Amino acid sequence: MFIYNVTVNIDADVHDDWIKWMKSQHVPDVMNTGCFIESKIVKVLHVNDNGETYSFQYTFKDMKDIEKYQKDFAPGLQADVKKHFNDKYTAFRTLLEIIE
């Protein structure tokens, strides 16, 4: 099993709208791709950044799942986030392997 982790820092002035949109629109859209079996939204505590920081964790079973997601779905979904929140966030993505 693996986790596709997206860490996002969002500006405070759009935080409330962004988190509401992420929960109601973006995360369901990601899950509806069929590439993931579970999702979690985790708030990162004690960060010295401006704004708020979150980790979005999407669990998947096989590397072919993330390859399909990155090829067929990620570009459009990431463009949608950018369309709504343009320069109000920074994000980085990591792949994690669950070993136990």
Secondary structure, 3 states (H helix, E strand, C coil): CEEEEEEEEECHHHHHHHHHHHHHHHHHHHHCCCCCCEEEEEEECCCCCCCEEEEEEEEECCHHHHHHHHHHHHHHHHHHHHHHHHHHEEEEEEEEECCC
